[in-house]
Amino acid sequence: MTAEVKLPEGWKNCQLIDLGSVVTGKTPSTKITENFGGEFPFIKPGDLDNGGFIKNTADTLTVLGLSSVPELPPNSIAVTCIGNLGKVGITTQRSATNQQINSVIPSEHLSYKFLYHQICTLKPWLEAEASATTVAIINKGKFSKAPIKLPPLAEQKVIADKLDTLLAQVESSKVRLERIPQILKRFRQSVLAAAVNGELTEEWRGKHQLDLKTWKLLKVGDVVEKIEAGKNLKCIEVPPVGDQKGIIKISAVTWGIFDEEESKTLPLVSDFIEERRIKVGDFLISRANTLELLGNPVIVHKVTKNLMLSDKVLRLVMHEADKPWLCIFLRSTTGRIEIESRSTGNQLSMRNIGQKALLDIDIPKPTVEEQTEIVRRVEQLFAYADTVEQQVQNALARVNNLTQSILAKAFRGELTAQWRKDNPDLICGDNSAEALLEKIKAEREAIKPEKKTQARKMTA
């Protein structure tokens, strides 16, 4: 057994049920249409996706609908306890939830914001305690026993304020980081555009006493010697392993890098066409896909599996030096317009481009020397963008870990260690968490006879 972590002075271990009323939600009768469409939020798990205060819900209840289910006052804390456990939100007005949610109506002697932040850390506990069924479930009884570390009220408020500030800063950093991949996407497109219109090497041409008149306007068919296609064969929907043989999917060439894991296994080795084997250096392009992804090219840099072309992926055979240039052009905005304008098919989900239409595309062609220089610069700038993107992903991972780290420190008392030293009179005696729990308990005892008296009046 692991030793129990010592709590800070004035704190107390307790359970959710010690801190307020625990309520399981319920859905009003859907047969009574008058139950729905009113002013009161009816909270479902999807309404808790963003956490924090629950300002909008997909469904609402009328006074009639609210009267038929357990009602939650403002500042109640709703928690998903069926399915995706541990999503948390705070009510902002009179509300109700469906049966997938348990809620805590905190005692008025507590900081509801403090309790909200601590409940946000309970997801691992909820998952560990969930019933072993196909759908994870935490019933009201078990939810009521969720462990809470309770500081004195004054310290609760300090912790809640600190967390509001720190977590808002973390969220702001996360939002800024999440914007960067889109900025990098636009950067890559601007690089490709500059590459194919000559701007990227304008200064280079000046130094070599050249101009754009040295560029030729050709057809893709002038660059490509021939096009090879594979077959549509019935396959097992898993990638081949070892000596097994297979066919690539469209998705193997969709995202700018050849992905051999996006492949299927041929049940009959005899169906494999050796002349259509995927090899290092192949220039591959999809002839069928969604409009946005149709005609995406890749150059194969690594192959470890026995794979062949499919009927929807073409291999363009050409001089080795022309492959990077054609790849740059087809990925540029100009190239995308050419491909999309030549696509056929009635369904947006699957468009096609024929070999003849592909070969007829106009393509600018610099001199061999300038073409080499353009490719070098594009690869250099793309490598820079890839490095930045990886750094962003690493930073996002650290930011996500930072949130949990801050919460963990808060509920170990580390964020308020100095505050406790400066305010010893606010954490002991009548101000301690133990005294606070007694106050909440006394409050409940005082309410009980009143409820019983009301019940007797109703049955009289």
LODREN-433746 format. One record per atom (N, C-alpha, C, O, CB): x, y, z. Coordinates in steps of 0.05 Angstrom, whole numbers, plus 5000, padded with zeros to 4 digits. Glycine has a CB too. Layout:
REM residues N
XYZ/...
***
This chain:
REM residues 460
501749765000/500050005000/501750255000/503850265013/498150005024/500950454985/502450704984/501650885008/499250885016/501950854957/503551025018/502951195041/501151425033/501451535011/505651305053/499251495050/497451715044/498851975045/500352035063/495051715063/498352145025/499652405023/498652585045/496152605049/499252534996/500452705060/499652885082/498353135071/499453265053/502052945100/496053205082/494753455073/495853695086/496953685108/491753435079/495653925073/496554175085/494954235111/492754125115/496254415065/496054405127/494654465152/491954595147/491654765130/496454665169/489954495162/487254605159/485554465138/483154525136/487354895152/486754285122/485254135101/484053885113/484753795135/487154075077/482153765097/480853525106/480153355081/479153465061/478353595122/480553095083/479552905062/476552865066/475752815089/481152635063/475052865045/472252815047/471152705021/472752635003/470653075054/468552675018/467252574994/465352774984/464452954998/465852304999/464652754959/462752944947/460152974963/459153194966/462052864918/459152744972/456652754987/456752925012/454753015022/455752464994/459252965022/459553135046/459253425040/458953585059/462253075059/459253495015/459453785007/456953894995/456854134989/461753814989/454953734991/452553834979/450653604971/451053374979/453154004955/448653664955/446753464946/447753354919/448553504902/443953584943/447553094916/448252964891/445652884877/443852754889/450052714896/445352954852/442852924837/443452774810/445452844796/441553194831/441852584803/442052454777/439852564759/437552594767/441752144779/440652644735/438752764717/436652574706/436852334709/440152894694/434652684693/432452534681/431352684657/431352934657/430252484703/430452534637/429252664614/426252674617/424952464622/430052504588/425052914613/422152924614/420852764592/422252694572/421253224612/418452694594/417052544574/417152684547/416252914544/414052484582/418152544527/418352664500/415652654486/415252774465/420452514483/413752504498/411052494486/409452754492/407552814478/409452254498/410452894512/409053154518/410753374506/412753464518/408753194550/409953474483/411553674469/411853934484/413754084480/410353724441/409953984502/410054234518/412354234538/412854444551/407454274532/413654004542/415953994561/418354134550/420154214565/416653704567/418554164523/420954264511/420554534496/418354604489/422054054491/422854674493/422854924478/422455164495/421655374485/420654914458/423055144521/422655374539/425255524544/427055534527/421555294565/425455654567/427755824573/429855684591/431955804596/426856074587/429355434599/431155314618/432955104604/431954934589/429655174641/435655124608/437454944595/436954654603/436554584626/440355014601/436954474582/436854184588/439554074579/440054044555/434354044573/441254004598/444053944593/444453654586/443553474601/445754024617/445853604564/446653334556/449753334554/450953544554/445353254528/450953094552/453853074552/455253254532/457253374537/454752794547/454053284507/455253454487/455453744495/457153894485/453753424462/453653834513/453654104522/456054164541/456554394548/451054174535/457453954550/459653984569/462353964555/464453964569/459453774591/462353954529/464853904514/466954124520/469354064521/464353904484/466154374524/468054594527/468554654557/470154834562/467054834513/467254524575/467654574603/466754854611/465554994595/470554544610/467354934636/466655204645/463755244648/462155054652/467755404626/462855494646/460055564650/458455474626/459255504603/459755874654/456155354631/454355254610/452555474602/450555544615/452755004620/453255594579/451755834570/449655764548/447555904546/453656044559/450155554533/448255474512/447955174512/449855024516/449255564484/445455084508/444954794506/443254744481/441754914472/443454684531/443554504470/442154444445/439154434450/437554504433/443054174434/438354344474/435454314481/434854484506/436554534523/434754024486/432354564507/431454724531/428754604541/427354464526/431155024524/428054684565/425554584578/423754824584/424655044589/426154424603/421254764584/419254964594/418954934624/420154754636/416454924580/417355104636/416755074665/415554804670/416254674690/414855304674/413854714652/412554444656/414654224655/414654044672/410454394634/416454244635/418554034633/420454034656/421253824666/420154084607/421154274666/422954294689/421754184714/423154074731/423854584693/419154224717/417754124741/417553824743/416953724764/414954244742/418153684721/417853394721/420553244725/420553004725/416553304695/422653394728/425353274732/426853414754/426053634762/426953284705/428953294765/430553424785/431753694775/432953704754/432853244795/431253904790/432154174782/434854244794/435354174817/430054384789/436454374779/439054474789/439054774791/438254904771/441354374771/439954884813/440155184815/442655274801/444355114793/440055274844/443055534797/445555644786/447855554804/447655514828/445455944784/450255524791/452755444804/452755154813/454355074830/453155624828/451054994802/451254704806/453354594786/453954724766/448454564801/454454364793/456654254777/455753994765/455153794779/459254204794/455553984738/454553754723/456953594713/458853704703/452753844700/456753324715/458953144708/457852914692/456052774701/460553054733/459052854669/458152614653/459052364668/461352334675/459252624624/457152184672/457751934686/456851684671/456951464682/456251944713/456151714646/455651494628/457051544601/456751764590/452551444624/458551354591/459951394566/462651534570/464351434583/458251554547/462851774558/465351934561/465252064588/464152284592/465552144538/466551934608/466452024636/468052274641/470152324628/467351804654/467152444660/468752654670/468652914656/470353094662/471452564671/466752954637/466453234626/464853394647/462853294658/464953224598/465653644651/464653794674/463754074665/464954194647/466753824696/461554174676/460654444671/459254564695/458454414713/458854444646/458854824694/457554964716/454955094705/455055234685/459355184729/452755054719/450255174710/450255474715/451455564735/447855034724/448955624698/448755914701/445956004709/445556244715/449756054676/444055824708/441255894715/439855634722/441055414722/439856034691/437355654729/435755414735/435855224711/435355304688/432855484742/436654974716/437154784694/436354504702/435554454725/440154794686/436654314683/436354034688/438253884669/439253994649/433353934684/438753634675/440553474658/439153214651/437153134664/443253414672/440153074631/439052814625/440352604644/442052674661/439552734595/439652354641/440452144659/443352054657/444351904673/438751904655/444852164637/447652094634/449452264652/451852234653/448552134605/448152454666/449652644682/448852634711/446452634717/449252924671/450852624728/450452674757/451352954763/453353054751/451952464774/450053084782/450853364788/451153394818/449953244834/448753554778/452653594826/453053664854/451853944858/452654134843/456053654863/450053974877/449154244885/450654314910/450054224931/445954244890/452854474907/454654524930/453254684952/451454844947/457054674921/454054624977/453154784999/453955074995/456055134982/454354685026/452355255005/453055545003/455455625019/456555845016/450655715011/456355435036/458755485052/461355425037/463555455048/458755325078/461155345012/463455274996/463855464973/462055614965/463154984985/466255464961/466755594936/466155404913/467555204910/469755704934/464055454898/463255274877/465355254855/465655054842/460555354865/466855484851/468955484831/471255294839/472355154823/469955774827/471955294865/473955114875/473154824870/474654664861/474555164905/470654764877/469654494875/469654414845/470354184838/466854464887/468854594828/468854534799/471654454789/471954254776/467854784783/473654624797/476354564788/477354294798/478754154783/478254784797/476654224823/477553964833/476153734820/477353524815/477153954863/473553764814/472053554800/473153514772/473053284762/469053624799/474353714760/475553694734/477953494734/478853404713/476553964724/479053434758/481253254760/480352964766/482052784768/483153344783/477752914768/476752654776/476552454753/475852224759/474152694789/477052534729/476552344706/478052074710/476751864707/477552474681/480552074718/481951814722/480551644744/480251404741/484851854730/479651774765/478251624787/475551514776/474951284782/477751814811/474151674761/471551584750/471951344732/470451154733/470151814735/474051364715/474551134696/475350884711/474550664703/476751214676/476850914732/477750684748/475450554763/475450314768/479950764767/473550724772/471250624788/468850544771/466950444782/470450834808/468950584745/466550534728/465850234728/467650064731/467150634700/463350184725/462349914723/463549784698/463749914677/459249904722/464249524700/465549384677/463449284658/462749054657/467149144688/462349474642/460449404621/461449514595/463549644594/457549524628/459949474573/460749574547/460849874547/462350004532/458949464525/459150004563/459050294566/459750364595/458550264614/456250414558/461850534598/462650604626/460450754640/459250934630/465250784624/459950674665/457850794681/458750834710/459950664722/455250614681/458251074720/458651134748/455851214759/454751414752/460751364753/454751044777/452051104787/452251314809/454451394817/450750844798/449951404818/449851624837/451251554863/452651714875/446951694843/450851304872/452051224897/455151234896/456351334915/451250944904/456251134874/459151134872/460151424867/462251504879/460050954849/458751574851/459551854846/459652014872/461352184876/457651984826/457751954890/457552104915/460052054932/460652224950/455052014931/461451834927/463851774944/466451874931/468551804941/463951464948/466252024910/468652134897/470352294917/469252454932/467952314873/472952244918/474652374939/475152664933/475852744910/477252224941/474952834953/475553114951/477353204973/476953124996/472853284951/479353364967/481153484987/480053764993/480153934975/484153484978/479253805017/477854055023/479554235040/480254165063/475153995038/480154485030/481554685046/479454855061/477054825056/483454865028/480355035078/478555235090/477355405068/478555435047/480155405111/475055525075/473655685054/475355915043/475355955019/471155795066/476756055060/478356285050/480456185030/480956315010/479756435074/481655955036/483655845018/482455734992/483655744971/485255625032/480055624994/478555544970/478355764950/478855734926/475755434977/477556004960/477156234943/479856324930/479856394907/475956464959/481956314946/484656394935/485456194913/486456284892/486756404958/485155934918/485855734898/484155764873/485255754851/485455444910/481555804876/479855834853/480656074836/480656064811/476855874862/481356304849/482156544835/484856494820/485156574797/482456774854/486656354833/489256304821/488856124796/490056164775/491156174841/487155914800/486655734777/485355874754/485955824731/485055494787/483356044760/482056194739/484156344722/483956344697/479956384750/485956474736/488056634722/489956464707/490556514683/489556814742/491056254720/493156094708/492055924684/493255914663/494355904728/489655804688/488555644667/487655804643/487655714620/486255474678/486756054648/486056234626/488556294609/488456314585/484756494637/490856334623/493356384608/494156144592/495056164569/495556454628/493855904604/494555654590/492755624565/493655554544/494255414609/490155674569/488255644546/488855844524/488655784501/485355684556/489656084532/490356294512/492856204496/492956234472/490856564526/494756084510/497155984496/496455754477/497455734455/499255884516/494655584486/493755354470/492355454445/492855344423/491855174486/490655644447/489155754424/491155874404/490855824380/487155974433/493156014414/495156134395/496755914381/497255934357/497056324410/497555714396/499055494384/497455344363/498455264342/500055304406/494855314369/493155164350/492655304324/491855184304/490455094363/493255574324/492955724299/495355684280/495155724256/492656024305/497655604291/500055604276/500055404253/500955474231/502455534294/498955154256/498854974233/497455094209/498255044186/497454714241/495255254213/493955374191/495655594178/495655634154/491255494200/497155734195/499055944185/501255804168/501955904147/500356104208/502155574177/504255424162/503155314136/504555304116/505355194179/500555234136/499355144112/499255364091/499855314067/496455034117/498555604100/498555834081/501355904072/501755984049/497156084095/503255874090/506055924083/507055734062/508255814042/507955894109/506455474064/507255284044/505955344017/507255323996/506454994053/503455424017/502055493992/503355743979/503555753955/499055543997/504155933996/505356173985/508156103973/508956223953/505656394007/509555913986/512155823975/511755693948/513155743929/513555633995/509755513946/509155373921/508355573899/509255553876/506955163924/506655773907/505855973887/508256133877/508456183853/503756163900/510056213895/512356363887/514256193870/515656293853/513856463912/514255933875/515955753860/515055733831/516755743813/515955473872/512455703826/511455663799/511055913783/510855903758/508855503800/510956153797/510756403781/513356543778/513556763766/508656583794/515556423789/518156543785/519156733807/521456803807/518256683760/517456803826/518257003846/520356883865/522057033874/515757083862/520256633870/522156513889/525056533880/526856553896/521456213893/525456533854/528256553843/528756803827/530456813809/528856303826/527157013832/527457263817/530257373821/531557453801/525357463826/531157383845/533857493851/536057313839/538057413828/534257523882/535557043840/537456853828/537756903798/539956893788/536556563834/535556953784/535657003756/537257253750/538757273730/532857023744/536857463767/538357713763/541257673764/542857783748/537457913783/542157513784/545057453787/546157303763/548457323757/545557303813/544457143751/545356973729/544557093701/544756963680/544156693731/543657353703/542957493678/540957343661/541357313637/545557553662/538857253675/536657113662/534057253668/533857413687/536556813671/531957193652/529357293659/527257073653/527956853645/528757553642/524657143658/522556943655/522156853627/520756653622/519957063666/523456993607/523156913579/524556643574/524056513554/524257133561/526256573593/527656313590/525756073598/526455843592/530156303607/523456143611/521555933618/519955863593/519256033577/519756033641/519255613591/517555513569/514855433580/514555363604/518855273554/512755443564/510155343572/509655083557/509355083532/507855553565/509654873572/509254603561/506754473571/505254593586/511654423567/506154233562/504054073572/505353853591/507653783587/502453933549/503753763610/504753543627/505653313609/507553163615/502653453647/504253273587/504953063568/507653093555/508752893545/502853043547/508753333555/511353383544/513553293564/515853243556/511753683537/512753283589/514653203611/514452903617/516452773622/514153373636/511952803617/511452533624/511752343600/510552393579/508652493637/513352133603/513751943581/511451753577/510551693555/516351793585/510351653600/508051473599/506751463627/507951543647/508851193590/504251363627/502751333652/502151033655/501250903636/500251503652/502550933680/501850653686/499750643707/499750803726/504350503695/497850463705/495750423724/495650133733/496549953719/493050513713/494450093757/494249823767/491449703762/490149783743/494749823797/490649523779/488149383776/486449413801/487349473823/488549093769/483849373797/481949363819/481549063826/480048923812/479149503812/482748983848/482548703856/481348673884/481848843901/485348573855/479948463889/478848413915/481048353935/482748183930/476748173915/481048493957/483348463976/482248434005/479948484011/485148713975/484148364022/483648354051/484348634062/486548734056/485248124066/482548754078/482849034085/484949074108/484349224127/480249144094/487248954105/489449004124/492049024108/492248894087/489648784147/494049164117/496549184102/497948914102/497748764121/498449394114/499448844080/500948594079/503248604098/504348814104/501848544051/504048374108/506448354125/508248134114/507447954100/505548284155/510848164120/512747964111/512847934081/513148124066/512147704124/512447684072/512547624043/509847664030/509547614006/513547344039/507747734045/505147784033/505248014013/507048184014/503047844055/503448003994/503348213974/500748363974/498648253982/503848093946/500848613966/498448773968/498249003948/499849023930/498248893995/496149163951/495549393934/495249643951/494149633973/492949343917/496249863941/496050113956/493150233954/491850193933/498150323947/492350373975/489750523974/490350803964/492650893961/488450524002/488150943958/488451233950/489751383973/491351563968/485651353943/489051313998/490051464021/493151444023/494351594038/488751364046/494351244009/497251224010/498651463997/501051514003/498150963997/497251603980/498451823965/496952093970/497352283956/498551763935/495352093991/493552323995/494852564009/494252794002/491152234010/496652504028/497452724046/500252824042/501552914061/497152624074/501252804017/503852924011/506252744016/508452804006/504153174026/505852534031/508052334037/506952064032/504651994040/509052364066/508451894018/507551624013/507351464039/509251444054/509451483993/505051344043/504551184068/503850904060/501550844053/502251314085/505850724062/505350444053/503550284072/502650074065/508050304051/503050394096/501150264114/498250284103/496550124111/501350374142/497850474086/495150504074/495050324050/495150404027/494650804065/494750064056/494749864035/493049624043/492149604066/497649764029/492549444023/490849204028/492448964018/494148984001/488149234013/491748734030/493148484024/491648324002/489248294003/493448314049/493248233983/492148063961/491847773972/493747663982/493948063936/489447663970/489147383980/490547183962/491446973971/486147313981/490847253936/492247083917/494847213908/494747423895/490447013893/497147093915/499647213907/499947223876/501347393866/502047043919/498647043863/498747033834/497547283821/498047333797/497346783823/495847433836/494647673825/496547913824/496048113810/492247753842/498847883838/500748103839/502148143812/503147953800/502948053861/502048393802/503348453776/506048583781/506148813790/501448643758/508148443775/510848533782/511448793768/512848963779/512848323774/510448833743/511049083729/509749323742/510449553736/510049063700/507849283760/506449503774/507349523803/506049663819/503449463772/509549403809/510649413837/511449703843/512549843827/513149223840/510849793868/511650053877/514650053884/515549873899/509950143902/516050243873/518950253878/519750533888/518350733883/520550183852/522050543901/523250803909/523650983885/524750883864/525850763925/522851233887/523051413864/520651443847/520451623831/525351333847/518651273851/516151293836/514751553841/514651653863/514251053843/513651663819/511851903821/509051803819/508151703798/512552113798/507551823841/504851713842/502751943846/503352143858/504551513866/500451903834/498352103836/495651963836/495251763822/498552303812/493752063851/491051943852/489452043829/489352283823/489652013879/488051863815/486351953793/483451963801/481652043786/486651753769/482851883826/480051893837/480251953867/481751823882/478551623831/478652153875/478552233903/476552453906/475152523887/481452323914/476352563930/474652803933/475953023917/478353013911/474352883964/474453233911/475453443894/477953573906/479853643892/473253663889/477853613933/480053743947/482653573945/484853683945/479353793976/482353313945/484753133946/485453003920/487552873918/484252923967/483753033900/484252913874/486853013862/487453253863/481952973854/488452833851/490952903837/493252983855/495153103846/490353133820/492952913881/495252973899/497652793892/497352543890/494452933928/499952913888/502352743880/504152683903/504252843922/503852893858/505652463901/507752413920/510052283905/509652153884/506752223943/512452313916/514752163905/515551963927/515952043950/517252363898/515751713920/516251503939/519151503948/520951483932/515551223928/519651533974/522351543985/523151283999/525551234003/522651774004/521151124007/521850884022/519650674018/517350734019/522150934052/520550424013/518650204009/519749954024/521949874019/518150133979/518049844041/518849594055/516949364050/517449134058/519149644085/514649424037/512649224032/512449154002/513349303985/509849314042/511348923997/510848843969/508248953960/506148833964/510948523966/508349183947/505849323939/505849383909/507849413897/505549583955/503349393898/503049463870/500949693868/499549753887/502149223853/500849813844/498950023839/496149923840/495649683834/499550153811/494250093848/491450033846/490350173821/491850313807/489850123872/487850123815/486750243791/486250543795/485950683775/484150113783/486350633820/485750923825/488351083830/488151323835/483950953849/490650953829/493151093833/494851053808/495350823800/494650993859/495751273796/497351263772/500351303778/501051443797/496451473752/502051173762/504951223763/505651383738/505251293715/506550963766/506851623742/507751783719/510751733715/512351793733/507152083724/511451633692/514251573686/515451813671/514351903651/514451313669/517651913681/518952153669/521852163677/522851993693/517552413678/523352363667/526152393675/526252463705/524552613715/527452623658/528252353718/528452373748/528452663757/527252733777/530952233758/529852843742/530053123750/527453273748/527153483761/532153263732/525553173732/523053323729/520953253750/518953393753/521853253701/521453033765/519452943785/518953153807/516653213812/520352683797/521053263820/520453463841/519053703830/517353823843/523053543854/519753793805/518554033794/515553983789/513854153795/519954123768/514853763777/512053703771/510553673797/508153753799/511853443754/511753553817/510453523843/509853803855/507653843866/512253363863/511753983854/511354263864/509054393849/507254513861/513954433861/509054373822/506954503806/504254393813/502354543817/507554463777/503854133814/501254013818/500154063846/497754053851/501353713814/501954113865/501154183892/500554483896/499254563916/503254093912/501454643877/500954933879/498055003873/496554833862/502855083860/497255243880/494455333874/493955323844/491755243836/494055623885/495855403828/495455393799/495055103789/493155053774/497955513784/496654923800/496254643792/493654523802/492354373787/498554473804/492854603826/490254503837/487954603819/486054453814/489854603866/488054853810/485954953793/485754793767/483654733757/486355253787/488154733756/488254583731/486954303734/485354213718/491154553721/487654173756/486553903762/483553913767/482053753755/488053773786/482654093784/479854103791/478154183767/475854083765/479454303814/479154353750/477554443727/477254213706/475354223690/478854683714/479054023707/478953803689/477653553701/477353343687/481753733679/476753563725/475653333739/472853273728/471453463719/475553373770/472053033730/469352953721/467952793743/469252703762/469452783695/465352743740/463852593760/461752763772/462053003776/465752483782/459552633779/457252783790/457352803821/456052973832/454752653782/458852623833/458952623863/461352773873/463552733864/458952333873/460852953892/463053103905/464852923921/467152983925/461953323922/463752693930/465252513946/467352353930/469252253942/463452323961/467052343904/468952193887/469052323860/467152283844/468251893886/471252463854/471652583828/473852423813/475352283826/472252883830/474052463787/476052323771/477452513753/476352723745/474752093755/479952443746/481252583724/482552373706/484052203715/483552783736/481852393680/482852203661/485752253653/486752473657/481152203636/487052043643/489852073635/490252293614/492052443615/490951803625/488452293594/488652493573/488352773584/489952953576/486452443552/486452823602/486153083614/488553163631/489353393631/483553083631/489652973645/492053023661/494453103644/495753303651/492752773678/494852963623/497153023605/496753293590/498753403581/497452803585/494353393588/493753633574/494153893591/493954113581/490953633563/494753853616/495154083634/497554243626/499754133620/495353993664/497254513625/499454693619/501354713643/500354733666/498454973611/503954703638/505854723660/508154903652/509354863630/506854443668/508955103668/511255263662/513755103667/513854943685/511255533679/515755143651/518254983653/520655163652/521355263631/518454773630/522055203676/524555363676/526855203663/526554973655/525255443705/529155333662/531555193653/532254983674/531355003697/533855393649/533754793667/534554573685/535854693710/535354603733/536454373671/537654893706/539155013729/537155153748/537455123772/541255203719/535355313737/533455453754/531455263767/530755293790/531955673738/530655053753/528854853764/530154723788/528854683808/528154643742/532754663786/534254543808/534354723832/534054643855/537054463800/534754983826/534955183848/532155213862/532055243886/535855453837/530055223846/527355243857/526755003876/525755043898/525255263835/527354773866/526854523882/528354543908/527354473930/527554273866/530954623907/532554643931/531354833951/531254783975/535354733924/530455073941/529355273960/526655183972/526155223995/528955533945/524955053955/522454963965/522854743987/521654754008/520654843942/524654563982/525154354001/526354464027/525654374049/527154143990/528054674025/529154804048/527054944065/526954924089/531355004039/525255094051/523155234065/521055044077/520055094099/521755434046/520454834063/518554634073/519754494098/518354434117/517854434052/522354434097/523654304120/523554494144/523154404167/526654234113/523854754139/523654944161/520854944173/520454944197/524355234151/518754944155/515954934164/515454674179/513954684200/514054964140/516454454170/516154204184/517354204212/516154104231/517353974168/519654334214/520954354241/519254524260/518854454283/523754484238/518254744249/516554924266/514054774274/513154784297/515755184251/512854624256/510354474262/510854264283/509154224301/509254344236/513154134282/513753934303/514154064330/513253964350/516253774295/515454294330/515854454354/513154534366/512754534391/517654694349/511354614349/508654694358/507154454371/505954484392/506954804334/507354214358/506153984369/507353914396/505853834415/506453744350/509953934399/511253884424/510354084445/509854014469/514253894421/510054344437/509254554456/506354504464/505654544488/509454834442/504654414446/501854354453/501654134473/500054134491/500254284428/503353924469/503453704489/504253804516/503153724536/505353484479/506153984517/507054094543/504854264555/504454264580/509654264539/503454424539/501254594549/499054414561/498054484582/500154774526/498354204547/496254024557/497153894584/495553864602/495653804537/499753824586/500753714611/500853924632/500553864656/503553594606/501254174624/501454394643/498854434658/498854484682/502254654629/496654404644/493954434657/493754234680/492954304702/491754394637/494453984675/494253774696/496253824718/495653774741/494653494684/498553924710/500553984731/499654204749/500054194774/503254064717/498454414738/497454644754/495254544773/495254614797/496454874736/493454384762/491254284779/492254114802/491354124824/489254134762/494253934795/495353764815/496653924838/496353864861/497453574803/498154134830/499454304850/497354444867/497754484892/501254514837/495254534855/493154674869/491954504891/491554594914/490854764850/491454244885/490054074904/492053914922/491153744938/488253884890/494653984919/496553904940/497254134958/498754104978/499153794926/495954364952/496454604969/498854754962/499554944976/496554524997/500254694940/502754824933/502355104923/504155274926/504254654912/500055164910/499655434899/499155634922/499455874918/497255434880/498355534945/497655714967/499355674992/498655755014/494755674974/501755554988/503555505011/504255765025/504155785049/506055355002/505055965009/505756225021/503356365034/503556495054/507056405000/501056335020/498556465031/497956355059/497156505076/496156415012/498356085062/497755975089/499656085110/498856125133/497955665087/502156125102/504056235122/503356515130/503656605152/506956235110/502256665110/501556945115/498856975129/498257185140/501457095089/497156765129/494456785140/493756545158/491856395153/492356795117/495356495179/494956265196/492256265210/491156055215/497056245217/491156505215/488556525229/486256435212/484056395222/488156805239/486656415185/484456345167/484356055160/482655965144/484656515141/486155895172/486255605165/485855425189/485955175186/488755545151/485555535212/485355355236/482855425252/481455625246/487855385253/482355265272/480055315290/477455325275/476855135260/480455575304/475855525280/473255545267/473355595237/471355565223/471655775280/475755655227/476055705198/477155455184/477455465159/477855935194/477755245198/478855005185/476854855168/474454905171/480054815207/477754675151/475954515135/474254335152/471954285146/477654355115/475454235174/473854065192/471454215204/469254105205/475653955215/471954465212/469754625222/467754685200/465354685205/470854885234/468654715176/466954775153/465054535148/462754565143/468554835128/466254295149/464654045145/462454015167/460253935161/466453805145/463154085191/461254075213/458954275208/456654225214/462554135240/459654505198/457654715192/455754615170/453254655172/459054975182/456854485149/455154385128/453354165138/450954145131/456854275105/454453995156/452853775168/450653885185/448353785183/454753585185/451154085201/449154205218/446954335201/444554325208/450354415237/447754455179/445854575160/443954365149/441554415148/447354715137/444954135142/443253915132/441353815153/438953765148/445053685122/442353785178/440653685199/438353875205/436153795212/442353645225/438954135202/436854335207/434654325186/432354385192/438154615208/435454245162/433454235140/431753995141/429353995133/434954245113/432753765151/431353515151/428553525164/426653435151/432953305165/428253625189/425553635201/423653795184/421253735183/425753745229/424654015172/422954185156/421754025132/419454055125/424454425146/423453855120/422553695097/420453495106/418453445093/424853555084/420953375130/419053175140/416353305147/414253185142/420153045165/416453555158/414053695164/412453755139/409953715138/414653955179/413853835117/412553895092/411253635080/409053645069/414554005072/412753405083/411653155073/409153085088/407252985075/413752935076/409053125114/406653055130/404253235121/402053135120/407053075160/404853495116/402753675107/401553585081/399153605076/403753955105/403353485062/402353405036/400653155037/398853125020/404753355018/401152985057/399552735059/397152775077/395452595078/401252505070/396952995090/394653035108/392053085092/389953115104/395153285126/
***
